[in-house]
Amino acid sequence: MCRGTGFTGRIAIVEVLKPTPELEELVTQKAPLSRIIELARRQGMTTMEEDGMEKVKQGVTTKEEIWRVTKT
């Protein structure tokens, strides 16, 4: 059932970016992506890898599996 992976079923790992007026302003101004990401991170954005690592801490999956699916 696991096709040799050791895993069955699926669980979502998600990247969360909550739009804020400050982020919207940077996008409207066509600011460099690095500035947008920097502000988003300061405002609490989490990446798929970070969400995945939280699931590793919870014992849901392994870090190798998270790296496999997030490093494309």
C-alpha positions as a Markdown table, in Angstrom:
| # | Residue | x | y | z |
|---|---|---|---|---|
| 1 | Met | 0.0 | 0.0 | 0.0 |
| 2 | Cys | 2.9 | 2.4 | 0.7 |
| 3 | Arg | 4.6 | 1.6 | -2.6 |
| 4 | Gly | 7.9 | 1.0 | -0.7 |
| 5 | Thr | 8.0 | 4.5 | 0.8 |
| 6 | Gly | 7.0 | 3.6 | 4.4 |
| 7 | Phe | 4.1 | 6.2 | 4.2 |
| 8 | Thr | 0.4 | 5.8 | 3.6 |
| 9 | Gly | -2.1 | 8.5 | 3.0 |
| 10 | Arg | -1.3 | 12.2 | 2.7 |
| 11 | Ile | -0.9 | 15.2 | 4.9 |
| 12 | Ala | -0.7 | 18.8 | 3.7 |
| 13 | Ile | 2.3 | 21.0 | 4.3 |
| 14 | Val | 1.5 | 24.6 | 3.6 |
| 15 | Glu | 3.0 | 27.9 | 3.1 |
| 16 | Val | 1.1 | 30.7 | 4.8 |
| 17 | Leu | 1.2 | 34.3 | 3.8 |
| 18 | Lys | -1.4 | 36.6 | 5.2 |
| 19 | Pro | -1.8 | 39.7 | 3.1 |
| 20 | Thr | -1.4 | 43.0 | 5.0 |
| 21 | Pro | -1.7 | 46.6 | 3.9 |
| 22 | Glu | 2.1 | 46.9 | 4.1 |
| 23 | Leu | 2.6 | 43.9 | 1.9 |
| 24 | Glu | -0.1 | 45.1 | -0.5 |
| 25 | Glu | 1.7 | 48.4 | -0.8 |
| 26 | Leu | 5.0 | 46.8 | -1.6 |
| 27 | Val | 3.4 | 44.7 | -4.3 |
| 28 | Thr | 1.6 | 47.7 | -5.7 |
| 29 | Gln | 4.9 | 49.6 | -5.8 |
| 30 | Lys | 6.5 | 46.6 | -7.6 |
| 31 | Ala | 9.1 | 46.4 | -4.9 |
| 32 | Pro | 11.8 | 43.8 | -5.3 |
| 33 | Leu | 10.8 | 40.3 | -4.3 |
| 34 | Ser | 13.5 | 40.2 | -1.6 |
| 35 | Arg | 11.8 | 43.2 | 0.1 |
| 36 | Ile | 8.4 | 41.6 | 0.0 |
| 37 | Ile | 9.7 | 38.3 | 1.4 |
| 38 | Glu | 11.7 | 40.1 | 4.1 |
| 39 | Leu | 8.5 | 41.9 | 5.3 |
| 40 | Ala | 6.4 | 38.8 | 5.0 |
| 41 | Arg | 8.8 | 36.9 | 7.1 |
| 42 | Arg | 8.9 | 39.6 | 9.8 |
| 43 | Gln | 5.1 | 39.5 | 9.8 |
| 44 | Gly | 5.0 | 35.8 | 10.4 |
| 45 | Met | 5.0 | 34.0 | 7.1 |
| 46 | Thr | 5.8 | 30.3 | 7.3 |
| 47 | Thr | 7.3 | 28.3 | 4.5 |
| 48 | Met | 6.3 | 24.8 | 3.5 |
| 49 | Glu | 9.6 | 23.5 | 4.8 |
| 50 | Glu | 9.0 | 25.1 | 8.2 |
| 51 | Asp | 5.4 | 23.7 | 8.4 |
| 52 | Gly | 6.9 | 20.3 | 7.4 |
| 53 | Met | 9.5 | 20.5 | 10.1 |
| 54 | Glu | 6.8 | 21.2 | 12.6 |
| 55 | Lys | 5.1 | 17.9 | 11.5 |
| 56 | Val | 8.5 | 16.2 | 11.9 |
| 57 | Lys | 8.5 | 17.4 | 15.6 |
| 58 | Gln | 5.0 | 16.0 | 16.0 |
| 59 | Gly | 6.1 | 12.6 | 14.7 |
| 60 | Val | 3.8 | 12.8 | 11.6 |
| 61 | Thr | 6.6 | 12.4 | 9.1 |
| 62 | Thr | 10.4 | 12.5 | 8.7 |
| 63 | Lys | 12.7 | 15.3 | 7.7 |
| 64 | Glu | 13.9 | 13.3 | 4.7 |
| 65 | Glu | 10.4 | 13.1 | 3.4 |
| 66 | Ile | 9.9 | 16.9 | 3.9 |
| 67 | Trp | 13.1 | 17.6 | 2.1 |
| 68 | Arg | 12.1 | 15.2 | -0.7 |
| 69 | Val | 8.9 | 17.0 | -1.4 |
| 70 | Thr | 10.0 | 20.6 | -0.8 |
| 71 | Lys | 13.3 | 20.6 | -2.7 |
| 72 | Thr | 12.3 | 20.5 | -6.3 |
